[in-house]
Amino acid sequence: MGGQVVRVKVDAGKAAARTGNRAKTWKNMGLRQLRSRAHNAVDCFGNSYGDVHRFFATNPCRSLNRALFVLSEGSDTIVLSVSWVRMPNAAAAERLQTLADRHGTGNVSPIALSLLQVSGVGFTGHNYGSRRLGPLVVIAETEPVTGSPDPAFLDGIAEAAALLPPPRR
């Protein structure tokens, strides 16, 4: 996929994500949602690892919503993890985002891939997007399951997904 095509798809996906329309986000990016799973929790400490895990030991979150999506584009299959972390205040959210955005510092753990019948895939943090809105931090990561999707497209999917609102309870 050429750079211009990727940019157009990602821009269209981000525009739809800003309206909160997940189905239109995927459609605008040329993606089809195959499966998804969502989970709500309060325990960020128990659902994280690395330096982010240690951060939550002294900075507990207020809530954690996580979702896992299996998406396809042609012969490529992609798994997307999105976490919506609500902190007590904007300052704590900013510290969390700064930490999570540094590669190799850990993150919020994704929902178990086995729930969506996906195996042999590990999140590397290389295809990543995040945003902060007041006390809310959204972290999104993608990885290829099958095929060879363009790395810029994987990044774009994560960036668009980070703009989506949390799932409704």
N, C-alpha and C positions, 0 to 999 in steps of 0.2 A: 504494500500500500504506500503510495507516494506521500511525501511530507505535506503537500497541499491538501490532499484528500483527508489525511489524518486530522489536520487542523480544522477543516470544515466540519467533520464529524464531531470532533471534541467540542468545538464552539457551539454547535447545535445541541449537543447533549447537555452542556453547561447551562444553556439558555432554558431548556426544559427543566433541569434540576432546580434552578432558582425558583421556579413556580411550584415546586414540590411534586411534580408529576413524574413518578418513577417510570411508568410504562412508556411515556413519551420520551423520557431521557434515553431509555434503551433503544427505542425505535429510531430516534434522531441519529443515534450512533451506529445504526445498522445492526444492532444486537437483538437477539431473541433470548428471553429469560426461560431457561429450562426448568430450574428448581430454585426454591428459596426456603430459608428457615430464619425465624427471628426469636430472640430470647431477651427477656428483661431480667436485670439483677440489680442488687445494691452493692454487692461486694466487688469492688475494683481490685482490691489487694489480692484476693484469691483468683482473679481472672486476668492476671498480668504476669510479666516476667522481666528479669533484668533490672536495670536502674529504674524503670517505670514502676516495677513492683515495689522497690524500696521507697520510691516517692510516695506511693499510696499508703505505706505503713505509717507515715506521719501526716499525710494529706488525704484523708478519706474522701471519696466522691459521694455525691448525693444520690446518683443513680447511674446505671449503665444499661444501655440498650445495644444489642448486637444483632447483626443480620449477616447472612451468608447467601450469596447468589451464585448460581451456575448459569453462565451466559454463553451464547454461541454466535459466531459470525462465520458463515460458510463452514469450512472444515475445522476451524479453530474453536476450542472450548476453553473458557476462562472462568476461574473462580474469583469472586470478589468478596472481601470481608469488610464490613463497615461497623464502626463502633461509635456510639454517641455517648460521651461521658459528660455528666453534669457535675461540676465542682461547686463548692460552697460560694465562690465568688469569682469575679473576672481575673483577679490577680493569680489565684491558684490555677485557673484554667490556662492562663498565659504561661505559667511555669511548666505545666504539664505539656502543653503543645511544644514549647521550646525543647524540652527533653525528648519527647517522642519523635520530633522531627530530625533529631540527630541520629544518623544511621548507626546501628550497633548498640543502642542504649536500651533495647527492650521495647515492649509495647503492651497493649491490651491483647490478651489471647483471643484468637478467633473462635467462633463456635466450631465444634468438632466436625471436620470435613466428612467423617464417616456418616453423619446424619444425612448428607446429601449424596451418598454413594460415590464419593470422590476419595481416591487413595493415591498415595505416592506423590503428593504435592506438599511442599512446605513453603511458607511465606518467607521471602528473603528481605523484604523492606525496600527492594529496588524499584518497584512499581507502586508509587505511594502518592497520596494526596491528603491534605488536612485543612481544616479551617477552624476558626474560633469565633464565637458570637457570644459575647458576655461570658457567663459561666459555662457555656457549652463548648466542648471540643469534639470535633468529628474527625475520625481517623479512618482512612480507607486504603486498602492494599489489594492488588490483583496479582495473579499468577496464571500462567498458561497450564492447562490440563492436557490438551492435545493440540497438535498443529504448531505453527510458528508465528503467532501474532506479532506485529510490529511493536517493539518496546515503547515507542512514543505513544502508540495507541493504548497500550496497557496503562501507562502513566495517565493518559487522558481520561480513561475510564475511572481510575481512582480519583482524579481531580474532580470530575463531574459528580461522582458518588458522594464526595465530601460535602457537596452543596445540598444534598437531599436532607429533608427534615427527618427526625426520628420516626420509626414506625408507630402507628397508633396502638394503644394498649387494648 
